[in-house]
């Protein structure tokens, strides 16, 4: 009976070692997943563009079509997306939606560009977003009547 008791400390030592190795492996897996750029489950979802624009502090313009918007809720909240709207209504919608907008040089083929950073201390804006970027491309050249609007808004 005494001989069997000698193995008890070694058995406990091995159990502790297995537990420590398992905990370390779990920690490493979690860190790799976090740093891998893959979004954790349930953090990316398709949403209506009205919700995304509301987050941006703007209303979705009337007569939009081809709406495609996504919500990201990993490390904060963000939205991006695109929609088409009548070209004639773009400038009025931008001026009404983003009165404190700042123009910036457009990338590539964009015709209108807006960048807004909301003051986190001011409560003048109904926006939840800290920053909003909107790019507009007029489709069909100068004779076209449609605008493709792409945007992103984030709380960080």
N, C-alpha and C positions, 0 to 999 in steps of 0.2 A: 504494500500500500504506500509506503514511503517513496518507493521508486517512481510511481505514477505521479506523485505530487511535484517532483522535480520538473516535469514538463509543463506544469501550469504556468510558471513565469514566462517560459519561452512562448507558449501559446498566446498569452496576453500580449507579449511583445510583438509577435507576428500580426495579431489582430489590429494593434495600434498602427503598425507600419502600413498595413493594407488600407486602413482608414485615412491615414495622412496622404498616401499616394493617391487614393481616390479623390480626396478633397482638392489636392493640388491639380490633378488632371481636370476636374470640373472647373476650377478657377481659370486654368489656361484656356480651356474651350470657350468659356464665357468671354474672356478677353479677346480671343481671336475672332469670335462672332461680332463683338462690339466694334473692333477695328477693321473689320473686313469690308465695310461698305454695303453689305447686304442689310436691308432693313429688317428689323425684327417683325415677327408676325403681327398683323392687325395694325400696322402703323402707316400703311399706304392704302388709300381707298379712292375709287372714283366718286365724285360728288357733283352736284349741280353747280353750274357756274354762278347762279344767283348767290349761293352760300359763299363761294370763293370771293366774289366781288363785294359782298357784305363785309367779309373779313378785311378786305382792302380799304373799306371806307367809302365805297362807291356802289351805285346801283347798276345792275346788269342793264344795258341799253335795250330799248324796245326793238323788236324786229330782228333779234339775233337768230342765228341758225348754226348748225354744225358745232354745237357746244361740246367741248371735251376738257373737263377739269378734274384735277386730282388733289387730294388732301394728304399731307405728310405730318405725322404727329410723333416724331422721334426727336427728342432733344428740344422741343418747342413745337410751334405750329407753323405750317407753311402750306401754301396752295400754289399751283401753277395751272395753266390751261390756255385754251384758245377758243375763239368763236369768230363768226363772220357777222358783219352788220352793214347797214347802208353807208356808203362812203360819205354822203352828204351830211350825215349826223355825227361823224367822228369828232371834229373839232369842238362842236358844242358839248358833246358828251365829256370829252377830256377836260374842257374848261369848267364845267359844272362839277364833275366828279373829283377833280384834283386842282382846286383853285390855287394851292400853294406849290404847284408842280414846278419842277426845274427841267428845262430841256437839256439834253446831252447829245453828243454826237451819235448819230445812228450807225448801227453796224450793218454792213452789207446792203441789202435792198430795202431796209426799213425806210418808210416815208415820214413817220411821226414817232417820236420817242419821248417818254416821260419817266422821270425818276422822282420818287417822293420818299423822304425820310421824315416820319412823324416824330415830333418832340414827345418823348416818353413822359415828361412832366406836365405837358399841356393837355388839358381835357377838352380842347376845342374840336377834336376829331372823334368821330364815332368809330374809328378804325381800331381793330385789334392788332393790325399789322404795324411793325416798326418800319419796314421798308417795302415799297411797291415799285415795280418796274413794268412799264407798258410799252410795247412796240407795235406799230401799225404798218402794214404793207397794203398799198392800194393794188387791187387786182385788176387786170385787164388794161393796164396803161392809163393814159389820160382820159380815155373814153369809158373806162370801167366804172361801175357803180357799186362795187363791193369792196369792203376792207376786211382784211384778216387781222384780228387783234390777238396778240399773245401777251401773257403777263405772268409775273410771279410776285408773290407777297409772302413775307415771313415775319415772325415775331422776334427774330434774332438777327 
